[in-house]
Every structure is written in structure tokens, then in C-alpha cells.
Amino acid sequence: MIVCHGEMAEGMLDAARMIVGKQDGIVAVNLREEDSVESLMDRIAAAIEEVDHGDGVLILVDVFGASPFNASARLAVQRDQIEVISGVSLPMLLELAVQREGQSLTKLVEVAREAGMSGIRTLSETLDKKPVEQ
């Protein structure tokens, strides 16, 4: 599940579908300006029910400590087998999409963290050059 401010969650899911194809069991929940934390929690809870088939739910959010994180975290502490990861990125989402089948929630958390960190690269490092000094 992806939970983000604005239309980011749906946009990320759309981009992932473009790259790796349709993904069953992945849903996007967008935080709209008019949403309260409680209404966001209601929509996240409904999405959890939609995708949880007993193996747990991984919730990817945009910013640690912001409303998508807080609403997701409040639900996660009420139930077992829900993990929340902040800092969602397209590389993280893509890696999870291609590796998720047959993996435990614990393993997917590891995959997400590694993909998120390794997804940050610079051209100068890739070309083995020093960045231009200003």
C-alpha cells in the first residue's frame, strides 16, 4: 500500500504499472487537503482489509511524522503484521513489486530499505568523476 500527500500515491502506482505491469494487491491512498487524520485512517483501514490476505501489509508513506505516516502508524500499532516505511520512492516500489511474491513481511521490509537507499545515485559517482566545485 502507498499512502502519500496529494496525488503522489496514485502517481507512483501508475508509474510502477507502466514499468513492471499491473500489480494485484497494491493500492494507493491519497491524502487530500480536506481529509482529517480520522478520515484518512478510515480509508487506510479499508485498504488494509482489501489487500491483507493473512501475510501482513507493508505501508509505504512519503514523509516520516506527517499525516500519512501518523495515520498508518496508528493503525499499525493496533494490529499485527503491519509495517510502515517512510521515504517511499519509485525504485523502492519497483523492487518490491518484482520481489514480493512468496516473501515474508520481514523480508520485504529489508528489500524496501535496501532499494530505497541504493536508489539514490549521482551521475558523477556513476561515471566515477568528482562533482563540479562551485
QUIUR-V485031 format. One line per field, one symbol per residue. ss: DSSP state (H for helix, E for strand, L for the rest). A space follows every 10 residues. Layout:
BEGIN
ss=???
END
This chain:
BEGIN
ss=LEEEELLHHH HHHHHHHHHH LLLLLLLEEE ELLLLLHHHH HHHHHHHHHH HLLLLLEEEE ELLLLLHHHH HHHHHHLLLL LEEEEELLLH HHHHHHHHHL LLLLHHHHHH HHHHHHHHLL LLHHHHLLLL LLLL
END
